[in-house]
């Protein structure tokens, strides 16, 4: 079994963590969160809570990554703690919906914003139709971006590293610029004082079904902010190619998550400084529509339009194109390493274990690309978001529970970094996240149940891969 070389340093690790997290969500999902909650205070609370939840998880993952600095990340942790069946169900879910679903969703977002600059790429521009199935130019461009990034990553880790460095640095700097502009101009607009005083108002008052309780509304609103904060763990998949992984992975996780959390909170404050929070869905101007009813939920574009006028749509489109392209590079690069790790243990298609002459799992990359492309052509962005977020949260809970297992069963194992606040912080993470998952099953069963079903299907599939073996 051949192994890749360790070539990625701490800076690359931080770029992978932050670059994989920052996609299009920060520029879009606050509109839906505002409609659900009706209060800027609670929208900001959800962004802060998402950051705290993600940070709690990252602090716990740091210990696991230090103990097991091998390619595969979560898959390896789960296998060592709970055996091959649990690890396979995780890997199966990552392949069928979590990783590939996010890649597809980000690719669709990339294509949508290219369409702002080049109108040919539009979801109404159908190039193929058969029965109820259609393919638009937007979907075709999304697939093309997946295949292009996959090809670049098959040519060596250096290509992926350069793309990640350039695009992540560019989008972080651009997001900082948006925040600074928002604060400077917004301080004179007067919307912050007006917005922050709005009380909690369930979505029913904004024309959508109300959720009754604040707690339930928060759980539903968290889908968007948690999705926007996800994929931070992808760096553990590529641990086998990181120098000094016992040091660089925990430090990279902490630095990347803190950086992105700060950017997200400040960006939302800037939005609320530049625009009215609640608006009128029938409004004809950006200010009349407000954040809640921003056109196509493009809050970032609406906020910058308050500063730059019509040119803002093009400026924000360029920023989001850069953001989503860099995000998908990190997702594509890291996800393939998980599937290679599974194949090494006969728990995935055997060709996925192959390393090409550049030392990268090229066949795993192409297998991932094909399935992500299928999802891009067949699934809607909203459904994929719900499937991915719920399934991710379930496995974060299971993975962080391994901390307690390893502390008890392997007390003398080498731990270059020990989880901060253990056992309180890991236990709090599990409790908070489990509560959110239960609430999502109750209030959004039409989508989250599909994520649960996909996980369950992984059990019989495991036995198909292990017909001659017994599960551990």
C-alpha positions in Angstrom: 0.0 0.0 0.0 1.7 3.2 -1.2 1.6 6.3 0.9 1.7 10.0 -0.3 4.4 12.4 0.9 3.8 15.0 3.7 4.1 18.3 1.9 1.5 20.6 3.5 2.5 23.1 6.2 0.6 25.0 8.9 -0.4 27.8 6.5 -1.8 25.2 4.0 -3.7 23.6 6.9 -5.3 26.9 7.9 -6.1 27.6 4.2 -7.8 24.2 3.9 -9.9 24.7 7.0 -11.0 28.2 6.3 -11.2 27.8 2.5 -13.4 24.7 2.8 -15.7 26.6 5.2 -16.2 29.8 3.3 -18.4 29.2 0.3 -21.5 31.0 -0.7 -23.6 30.6 2.5 -22.4 33.7 4.3 -23.7 35.8 1.4 -27.1 34.1 1.2 -28.5 32.2 4.2 -29.1 35.2 6.5 -32.2 36.1 4.5 -33.9 32.9 5.3 -32.7 33.0 8.9 -34.2 36.5 9.1 -37.6 35.3 7.8 -37.6 32.4 10.3 -36.6 34.5 13.3 -37.7 38.0 12.5 -35.1 39.5 14.8 -31.5 40.5 14.0 -30.5 39.8 17.6 -31.5 36.2 17.2 -30.0 35.9 13.7 -26.7 37.1 15.2 -27.2 34.7 18.1 -27.5 31.8 15.7 -24.3 32.8 13.9 -22.5 33.1 17.2 -23.9 29.8 18.4 -22.8 28.1 15.1 -19.3 29.4 15.7 -19.3 28.2 19.3 -20.6 24.8 18.3 -18.0 24.5 15.5 -15.2 25.7 17.8 -16.2 23.1 20.5 -16.1 20.4 17.9 -12.7 21.6 16.5 -11.2 21.6 20.0 -12.3 18.0 20.5 -11.1 16.9 17.0 -7.7 18.4 17.7 -7.0 15.7 20.3 -8.2 12.9 17.9 -6.1 14.2 15.1 -3.1 14.4 17.3 -3.6 10.8 18.4 -4.2 9.5 14.9 -2.4 11.7 12.3 -3.4 9.4 9.4 -5.3 10.1 6.2 -9.0 9.4 6.6 -9.7 11.6 9.6 -13.1 10.8 11.1 -13.2 7.4 9.3 -10.0 6.3 11.2 -11.3 7.6 14.6 -14.6 5.8 14.2 -13.0 2.6 13.1 -10.5 2.5 16.0 -13.2 3.2 18.5 -16.4 1.5 17.3 -15.2 -0.8 14.5 -15.6 -1.1 10.8 -19.3 -1.1 10.6 -19.7 2.4 12.2 -16.7 3.7 10.2 -18.2 2.4 6.9 -21.6 3.9 7.5 -19.9 7.2 8.0 -17.8 6.8 4.9 -20.9 5.7 2.9 -22.8 8.8 4.1 -19.9 11.1 3.3 -19.7 9.6 -0.2 -23.5 9.5 -1.0 -24.5 12.9 0.4 -22.2 14.8 2.8 -19.1 15.4 0.8 -20.4 15.0 -2.7 -23.7 16.8 -1.8 -21.8 19.8 -0.6 -19.5 19.8 -3.7 -22.6 19.7 -5.8 -24.4 22.5 -3.9 -21.3 24.7 -4.0 -20.8 24.0 -7.7 -24.4 25.1 -8.4 -23.9 28.3 -6.4 -20.7 29.0 -8.3 -22.6 28.6 -11.6 -25.5 30.8 -10.5 -23.1 33.7 -9.8 -21.3 33.2 -13.0 -24.7 33.7 -14.5 -24.8 37.2 -13.1 -21.8 38.0 -15.3 -22.7 35.8 -18.3 -26.5 35.6 -18.7 -26.2 32.5 -20.9 -25.7 30.5 -17.6 -29.2 30.6 -16.3 -31.5 28.0 -14.6 -34.2 28.9 -17.0 -32.0 28.2 -20.0 -32.8 24.5 -20.5 -30.5 22.6 -22.9 -32.0 19.1 -22.3 -35.4 17.9 -21.3 -36.9 14.5 -20.9 -40.2 14.1 -19.1 -39.8 16.0 -15.8 -36.0 15.8 -15.9 -34.2 18.9 -17.2 -30.6 20.1 -17.5 -29.9 23.8 -17.5 -26.8 25.7 -18.5 -26.3 26.5 -14.8 -26.1 22.8 -13.9 -23.8 22.1 -16.9 -21.4 24.8 -15.7 -21.5 23.4 -12.2 -20.6 19.9 -13.4 -17.8 21.4 -15.6 -16.3 23.2 -12.6 -16.3 19.9 -10.6 -14.6 18.1 -13.5 -12.0 20.9 -14.0 -11.0 21.1 -10.4 -10.8 17.3 -10.2 -8.5 17.2 -13.2 -6.2 19.9 -11.7 -6.0 17.9 -8.4 -5.1 14.7 -10.3 -2.0 16.4 -11.5 -0.4 16.6 -8.0 -1.0 18.0 -4.5 0.9 21.2 -5.5 -1.8 22.2 -7.9 -4.5 21.9 -5.2 -2.3 23.7 -2.6 -1.6 26.7 -4.9 -5.3 27.0 -5.8 -6.3 26.8 -2.1 -3.7 29.4 -1.1 -4.6 31.9 -3.8 -8.4 31.6 -3.7 -8.7 31.4 0.1 -6.4 34.4 0.6 -8.4 36.4 -2.0 -11.8 35.6 -0.5 -10.7 36.3 3.1 -9.3 39.7 2.0 -12.4 40.5 0.0 -14.7 39.5 2.9 -12.6 41.8 5.2 -13.1 44.6 2.7 -16.9 44.0 2.6 -16.9 44.2 6.4 -14.9 47.4 6.6 -16.9 49.1 3.9 -20.1 48.0 5.6 -19.0 49.4 9.0 -17.8 52.7 7.6 -20.9 53.4 5.4 -23.3 51.6 7.7 -22.3 53.8 10.7 -24.0 56.7 8.9 -27.1 54.8 7.6 -28.7 54.4 11.0 -30.2 51.0 10.4 -28.3 49.2 13.2 -30.1 50.9 16.1 -33.4 50.3 14.3 -32.7 46.7 13.5 -31.3 45.5 16.8 -34.5 46.5 18.7 -36.8 44.2 16.6 -38.2 41.4 18.9 -38.4 37.7 18.0 -41.1 37.2 15.4 -41.6 33.7 14.0 -41.7 33.1 10.3 -45.5 33.1 10.4 -45.5 36.8 10.7 -43.4 37.1 7.5 -45.7 35.0 5.4 -44.3 31.5 6.1 -45.5 28.8 8.6 -44.6 29.9 12.1 -42.6 27.5 14.3 -44.4 28.4 17.6 -41.5 28.4 19.9 -38.3 30.4 19.7 -36.3 27.3 20.5 -37.7 25.5 17.4 -37.2 28.5 15.2 -33.5 28.7 16.3 -33.0 25.0 15.5 -34.4 25.5 12.0 -32.5 28.8 11.4 -29.2 27.0 12.4 -29.4 24.8 9.3 -28.1 27.7 7.2 -25.4 29.0 9.6 -24.2 25.5 10.4 -24.0 24.6 6.7 -22.0 27.7 6.1 -19.6 26.7 8.9 -19.3 23.1 7.8 -16.4 21.2 6.1 -13.9 22.5 8.7 -13.1 18.8 9.5 -12.0 18.0 5.9 -8.4 18.8 6.8 -8.3 15.6 8.9 -9.0 13.6 5.7 -5.7 14.7 4.3 -3.7 14.3 7.5 -1.3 11.8 5.8 0.0 14.7 3.6 0.5 17.3 6.4 3.9 17.9 8.0 4.0 17.6 11.8 0.4 16.6 11.9 0.3 16.3 15.7 1.0 20.0 15.9 -0.3 21.5 12.6 -3.8 19.9 12.5 -5.0 20.9 16.0 -3.5 24.4 15.5 -4.8 24.7 12.0 -8.3 23.7 13.1 -8.4 26.2 15.9 -7.0 29.1 13.8 -9.2 28.4 10.8 -12.4 28.0 12.7 -11.8 31.1 14.8 -10.9 33.2 11.7 -14.1 32.1 9.8 -16.3 32.5 12.8 -15.1 36.1 13.4 -15.6 36.9 9.7 -19.1 35.5 9.6 -20.3 37.4 12.7 -18.7 40.7 11.5 -20.2 40.3 8.0 -23.7 39.9 9.4 -23.2 42.9 11.6 -22.2 44.8 8.5 -25.4 43.6 6.7 -27.6 44.9 9.6 -25.8 48.2 9.5 -26.4 48.7 5.8 -30.0 47.4 5.3 -33.3 47.3 7.1 -33.7 43.8 8.6 -37.4 43.2 7.8 -38.8 44.4 4.5 -41.7 44.0 2.2 -41.7 41.0 -0.2 -43.5 43.2 -2.7 -41.0 46.0 -2.4 -39.3 47.3 -5.5 -36.0 48.6 -4.1 -33.2 47.0 -2.1 -34.1 49.1 1.0 -37.8 48.2 0.7 -37.1 44.5 0.5 -34.6 44.6 3.3 -32.5 41.6 4.3 -35.4 39.2 4.8 -36.6 39.6 1.2 -33.4 40.4 -0.6 -33.7 39.3 -4.2 -32.9 35.6 -4.6 -31.8 35.8 -0.9 -28.5 37.5 -2.1 -28.0 39.5 1.1 -24.3 40.2 0.4 -25.2 41.7 -3.0 -28.1 43.8 -1.5 -25.8 45.1 1.2 -23.1 46.2 -1.3 -25.8 47.7 -3.6 -26.5 50.1 -0.8 -22.9 51.3 -1.2 -22.0 50.8 -4.9 -25.4 50.8 -6.6 -25.9 48.5 -9.6 -22.2 47.7 -9.9 -22.5 45.8 -6.6 -24.2 42.8 -8.2 -21.1 42.3 -10.4 -18.6 42.9 -7.6 -20.3 40.4 -5.3 -20.7 37.9 -8.1 -16.9 38.0 -8.7 -16.3 37.6 -4.9 -18.7 34.6 -4.6 -17.3 33.0 -7.8 -13.8 33.2 -6.2 -15.2 32.0 -2.8 -17.1 29.0 -4.2 -14.3 27.9 -6.6 -11.8 27.9 -3.8 -14.2 26.2 -1.4 -14.8 23.3 -3.9 -11.1 22.9 -4.5 -10.6 22.2 -0.8 -13.6 19.8 -0.7 -12.5 17.9 -3.8 -8.9 17.7 -2.7 -9.6 16.4 0.8 -12.7 14.1 0.2 -10.8 11.9 -2.1 -8.3 11.0 0.6 -11.1 9.7 2.8 -12.3 7.4 0.0 -8.7 6.2 -0.6 -8.4 5.4 3.1 -11.6 3.3 2.9 -10.4 1.5 -0.2 -7.1 0.6 1.5 -9.2 -1.4 3.9 -11.5 -3.0 1.3 -14.4 -0.8 2.4 -14.7 1.2 -0.9 -14.2 0.5 -4.6 -10.7 -1.0 -4.7 -9.4 1.3 -7.6 -9.9 4.3 -5.2 -6.7 3.2 -3.3 -4.5 3.8 -6.4 -2.0 6.6 -6.3 -0.9 8.0 -9.7 2.6 9.1 -10.7 2.0 12.4 -9.0 1.3 10.7 -5.7 -2.4 11.5 -5.5 -5.5 9.2 -5.4 -6.6 10.0 -9.0 -9.2 7.3 -9.3 -10.8 8.3 -5.9 -10.9 11.9 -7.2 -12.8 10.8 -10.4 -15.2 8.5 -8.5 -16.0 11.4 -6.2 -16.4 13.8 -9.2 -18.8 11.5 -11.1 -21.2 11.1 -8.1 -21.0 14.8 -7.3 -21.9 15.6 -10.9 -24.9 13.3 -10.7 -26.1 15.1 -7.6 -25.5 18.4 -9.3 -27.7 17.4 -12.2 -30.5 15.8 -10.1 -30.7 17.5 -6.7 -31.9 20.9 -5.5 -29.6 23.2 -3.5 -32.0 23.5 -0.6 -32.6 19.7 -0.2 -28.9 18.9 -0.4 -28.2 21.5 2.3 -30.7 19.9 4.7 -29.5 16.3 3.9 -25.8 17.3 4.4 -26.2 19.3 7.5 -28.3 16.8 9.4 -26.0 13.8 8.5 -22.9 15.8 9.3 -24.2 16.7 12.7 -25.1 13.1 13.6 -21.6 11.9 12.8 -19.9 14.8 14.6 -21.8 13.7 17.7 -20.7 10.1 17.2 -17.1 11.1 16.5 -16.7 13.4 19.5 -18.2 10.6 21.7 -15.0 8.7 20.8 -13.0 11.1 23.0 -14.7 9.6 26.1 -14.0 6.1 24.7 -10.3 6.7 24.1 -9.8 8.5 27.4 -11.1 5.4 29.2 -9.8 2.6 27.0 -6.5 4.2 26.0 -5.5 6.5 28.9 -1.7 6.2 28.0 -2.0 6.9 24.3 0.2 9.7 22.9 -1.8 12.9 23.0 0.3 15.9 21.8 -2.8 18.0 22.3 -5.6 17.4 24.8 -9.1 18.7 24.2 -9.6 22.0 25.9 -12.3 21.9 28.6 -12.6 18.1 28.6 -15.1 16.6 29.6 -17.4 19.6 29.8 -16.9 21.1 26.3 -17.2 17.8 24.4 -20.3 16.9 26.5 -21.9 20.3 25.9 -21.3 19.9 22.1 -23.0 16.5 22.1 -25.9 17.8 24.1 -26.5 20.9 22.0 -26.0 19.2 18.7 -28.2 16.2 19.6 -31.0 18.6 20.6 -30.7 20.4 17.3 -30.9 17.1 15.4 -34.0 15.9 17.3 -35.6 19.3 16.6 -34.8 19.1 12.9 -36.3 15.6 12.7 -39.5 17.0 14.2 -39.8 20.2 12.3 -38.1 19.4 9.0 -38.8 15.6 8.6 -39.3 15.8 4.9 -35.6 16.4 4.3 -33.7 15.4 7.5 -35.4 11.9 7.5 -33.8 11.3 4.0 -30.4 11.9 5.6 -31.2 9.4 8.3 -32.4 6.9 5.7 -29.2 7.2 3.7 -27.2 6.4 6.8 -29.3 3.3 7.6 -28.9 2.0 4.0 -25.2 2.0 4.7 -25.6 -1.0 7.0 -26.7 -3.6 4.4 -24.2 -2.0 1.9 -21.4 -2.7 4.5 -22.2 -6.4 4.4 -22.1 -6.4 0.6 -18.5 -5.1 0.9 -17.7 -7.7 3.5 -19.6 -10.8 2.4 -16.7 -13.1 3.4 -15.9 -11.2 6.6 -17.6 -10.6 10.0 -17.9 -7.0 11.2 -15.6 -6.0 14.0 
